[in-house]
């Protein structure tokens, strides 16, 4: 079964942060998740290095050295979530209210054929 993708497009908030920027987006926990489903946060195409955090917890870094970066957020999702990208340089947005890169959740469903 192919994964289900939820793109985190607009609305993102952007604020100056030192030499860089802080990008912030809030979103709800996807519905219908089974206990064995795996949820991955994917960040792709950042023009500058960024620290990636979910609900105040640092997940790691993404940026020019890694074209695509994945973070397992399965056990970290709350009913309401806040994702932040703290960039080391100023990056122009991809459009009004849009992030400076591709960001999405990828849900890999557990094999439910045995549930009968």
Phi and psi restraints in degrees (value plus and minus 20) as a CYANA .aco file:
   2 UNK   PHI     -98.0   -58.0
   2 UNK   PSI     131.4   171.4
   3 UNK   PHI     -88.7   -48.7
   3 UNK   PSI     134.3   174.3
   4 UNK   PHI    -113.2   -73.2
   4 UNK   PSI     113.8   153.8
   5 UNK   PHI    -135.4   -95.4
   5 UNK   PSI     112.1   152.1
   6 UNK   PHI    -139.1   -99.1
   6 UNK   PSI      88.4   128.4
   7 UNK   PHI     -98.5   -58.5
   7 UNK   PSI     112.1   152.1
   8 UNK   PHI    -117.0   -77.0
   8 UNK   PSI      56.8    96.8
   9 UNK   PHI    -103.6   -63.6
   9 UNK   PSI    -166.7  -126.7
  10 UNK   PHI     -83.1   -43.1
  10 UNK   PSI     130.5   170.5
  11 UNK   PHI    -121.4   -81.4
  11 UNK   PSI     105.9   145.9
  12 UNK   PHI    -126.3   -86.3
  12 UNK   PSI     128.0   168.0
  13 UNK   PHI    -126.3   -86.3
  13 UNK   PSI     122.4   162.4
  14 UNK   PHI    -148.5  -108.5
  14 UNK   PSI     115.4   155.4
  15 UNK   PHI    -159.3  -119.3
  15 UNK   PSI     127.1   167.1
  16 UNK   PHI     -86.1   -46.1
  16 UNK   PSI     118.6   158.6
  17 UNK   PHI    -163.3  -123.3
  17 UNK   PSI      76.4   116.4
  18 UNK   PHI      40.3    80.3
  18 UNK   PSI    -146.9  -106.9
  19 UNK   PHI    -100.7   -60.7
  19 UNK   PSI     -32.6     7.4
  20 UNK   PHI    -139.7   -99.7
  20 UNK   PSI    -167.9  -127.9
  21 UNK   PHI    -159.4  -119.4
  21 UNK   PSI     138.8   178.8
  22 UNK   PHI    -136.0   -96.0
  22 UNK   PSI      97.5   137.5
  23 UNK   PHI    -123.2   -83.2
  23 UNK   PSI     112.8   152.8
  24 UNK   PHI    -155.4  -115.4
  24 UNK   PSI     118.2   158.2
  25 UNK   PHI    -165.1  -125.1
  25 UNK   PSI     115.8   155.8
  26 UNK   PHI    -122.7   -82.7
  26 UNK   PSI     127.6   167.6
  27 UNK   PHI    -177.6  -137.6
  27 UNK   PSI     137.6   177.6
  28 UNK   PHI    -108.7   -68.7
  28 UNK   PSI     138.3   178.3
  29 UNK   PHI     -86.7   -46.7
  29 UNK   PSI     112.4   152.4
  30 UNK   PHI     -77.1   -37.1
  30 UNK   PSI     121.9   161.9
  31 UNK   PHI    -106.4   -66.4
  31 UNK   PSI     140.3   180.3
  32 UNK   PHI      56.3    96.3
  32 UNK   PSI      -5.4    34.6
  33 UNK   PHI     -93.4   -53.4
  33 UNK   PSI     114.3   154.3
  34 UNK   PHI    -107.6   -67.6
  34 UNK   PSI     139.4   179.4
  35 UNK   PHI     -77.8   -37.8
  35 UNK   PSI     -52.3   -12.3
  36 UNK   PHI    -112.8   -72.8
  36 UNK   PSI     -21.3    18.7
  37 UNK   PHI     -88.8   -48.8
  37 UNK   PSI     128.9   168.9
  38 UNK   PHI    -133.8   -93.8
  38 UNK   PSI     111.5   151.5
  39 UNK   PHI    -136.2   -96.2
  39 UNK   PSI     105.7   145.7
  40 UNK   PHI    -138.3   -98.3
  40 UNK   PSI     114.5   154.5
  41 UNK   PHI    -112.6   -72.6
  41 UNK   PSI     107.7   147.7
  42 UNK   PHI    -137.3   -97.3
  42 UNK   PSI     111.9   151.9
  43 UNK   PHI    -143.4  -103.4
  43 UNK   PSI     106.9   146.9
  44 UNK   PHI    -158.1  -118.1
  44 UNK   PSI     115.2   155.2
  45 UNK   PHI      65.0   105.0
  45 UNK   PSI       6.3    46.3
  46 UNK   PHI     -91.5   -51.5
  46 UNK   PSI     116.6   156.6
  47 UNK   PHI    -104.0   -64.0
  47 UNK   PSI     -33.3     6.7
  48 UNK   PHI    -159.5  -119.5
  48 UNK   PSI     140.5   180.5
  49 UNK   PHI     -83.6   -43.6
  49 UNK   PSI     125.7   165.7
  50 UNK   PHI    -165.2  -125.2
  50 UNK   PSI     125.5   165.5
  51 UNK   PHI    -112.2   -72.2
  51 UNK   PSI     109.6   149.6
  52 UNK   PHI    -127.2   -87.2
  52 UNK   PSI     107.1   147.1
  53 UNK   PHI    -152.7  -112.7
  53 UNK   PSI     127.9   167.9
  54 UNK   PHI    -147.5  -107.5
  54 UNK   PSI     101.5   141.5
  55 UNK   PHI      34.1    74.1
  55 UNK   PSI      19.6    59.6
  56 UNK   PHI      61.5   101.5
  56 UNK   PSI     -21.5    18.5
  57 UNK   PHI    -122.3   -82.3
  57 UNK   PSI     103.5   143.5
  58 UNK   PHI     -89.4   -49.4
  58 UNK   PSI     105.8   145.8
  59 UNK   PHI    -113.1   -73.1
  59 UNK   PSI     -53.5   -13.5
  60 UNK   PHI     130.5   170.5
  60 UNK   PSI    -180.4  -140.4
  61 UNK   PHI    -138.5   -98.5
  61 UNK   PSI     135.5   175.5
  62 UNK   PHI    -159.6  -119.6
  62 UNK   PSI     140.3   180.3
  63 UNK   PHI     137.9   177.9
  63 UNK   PSI    -180.4  -140.4
  64 UNK   PHI     -81.4   -41.4
  64 UNK   PSI     -47.0    -7.0
  65 UNK   PHI     -94.0   -54.0
  65 UNK   PSI     -46.0    -6.0
  66 UNK   PHI    -141.9  -101.9
  66 UNK   PSI      94.2   134.2
  67 UNK   PHI     -83.5   -43.5
  67 UNK   PSI     -63.3   -23.3
  68 UNK   PHI    -150.2  -110.2
  68 UNK   PSI     110.3   150.3
  69 UNK   PHI    -147.5  -107.5
  69 UNK   PSI     115.9   155.9
  70 UNK   PHI    -139.4   -99.4
  70 UNK   PSI     121.2   161.2
  71 UNK   PHI    -151.9  -111.9
  71 UNK   PSI     108.0   148.0
  72 UNK   PHI     -97.3   -57.3
  72 UNK   PSI      95.2   135.2
  73 UNK   PHI    -135.9   -95.9
  73 UNK   PSI      -3.6    36.4
  74 UNK   PHI     -70.1   -30.1
  74 UNK   PSI     -72.2   -32.2
  75 UNK   PHI    -108.3   -68.3
  75 UNK   PSI     -16.6    23.4
  76 UNK   PHI    -124.2   -84.2
  76 UNK   PSI     -30.5     9.5
  77 UNK   PHI     -95.2   -55.2
  77 UNK   PSI     115.2   155.2
  78 UNK   PHI    -129.6   -89.6
  78 UNK   PSI     157.2   197.2
  79 UNK   PHI     -78.9   -38.9
  79 UNK   PSI     -62.6   -22.6
  80 UNK   PHI    -143.2  -103.2
  80 UNK   PSI     113.7   153.7
  81 UNK   PHI    -146.8  -106.8
  81 UNK   PSI     134.0   174.0
  82 UNK   PHI    -148.7  -108.7
  82 UNK   PSI      99.6   139.6
  83 UNK   PHI    -122.8   -82.8
  83 UNK   PSI     113.6   153.6
  84 UNK   PHI    -148.5  -108.5
  84 UNK   PSI     122.5   162.5
  85 UNK   PHI    -140.9  -100.9
  85 UNK   PSI      94.9   134.9
  86 UNK   PHI    -124.3   -84.3
  86 UNK   PSI      83.3   123.3
  87 UNK   PHI    -106.7   -66.7
  87 UNK   PSI     134.3   174.3
  88 UNK   PHI    -107.6   -67.6
  88 UNK   PSI     -28.3    11.7
  89 UNK   PHI    -164.2  -124.2
  89 UNK   PSI     142.7   182.7
  90 UNK   PHI     -93.9   -53.9
  90 UNK   PSI     110.0   150.0
  91 UNK   PHI    -145.0  -105.0
  91 UNK   PSI     114.6   154.6
  92 UNK   PHI     -94.9   -54.9
  92 UNK   PSI     121.9   161.9
  93 UNK   PHI     -90.2   -50.2
  93 UNK   PSI     142.9   182.9
  94 UNK   PHI     -99.1   -59.1
  94 UNK   PSI     -18.2    21.8
  95 UNK   PHI     132.7   172.7
  95 UNK   PSI     156.4   196.4
  96 UNK   PHI     -79.2   -39.2
  96 UNK   PSI     100.6   140.6
  97 UNK   PHI      51.9    91.9
  97 UNK   PSI     -11.9    28.1
  98 UNK   PHI    -121.7   -81.7
  98 UNK   PSI     133.9   173.9
  99 UNK   PHI     -94.7   -54.7
  99 UNK   PSI     147.8   187.8
 100 UNK   PHI    -104.7   -64.7
 100 UNK   PSI      -7.6    32.4
 101 UNK   PHI    -183.3  -143.3
 101 UNK   PSI     157.6   197.6
 102 UNK   PHI    -104.1   -64.1
 102 UNK   PSI     112.0   152.0
 103 UNK   PHI    -157.8  -117.8
 103 UNK   PSI     109.0   149.0
 104 UNK   PHI    -174.8  -134.8
 104 UNK   PSI     141.9   181.9
 105 UNK   PHI    -120.8   -80.8
 105 UNK   PSI     116.4   156.4
 106 UNK   PHI    -138.2   -98.2
 106 UNK   PSI     102.3   142.3
 107 UNK   PHI    -127.3   -87.3
 107 UNK   PSI      96.7   136.7
 108 UNK   PHI    -121.0   -81.0
 108 UNK   PSI      88.5   128.5
 109 UNK   PHI     -92.8   -52.8
 109 UNK   PSI     122.2   162.2
 110 UNK   PHI     -87.5   -47.5
 110 UNK   PSI     136.0   176.0
 111 UNK   PHI     -90.4   -50.4
 111 UNK   PSI      91.6   131.6
 112 UNK   PHI    -120.0   -80.0
 112 UNK   PSI     -13.1    26.9
 113 UNK   PHI     -85.7   -45.7
 113 UNK   PSI     -46.6    -6.6
 114 UNK   PHI    -101.7   -61.7
 114 UNK   PSI     -28.4    11.6
 115 UNK   PHI     -95.4   -55.4
 115 UNK   PSI     -43.9    -3.9
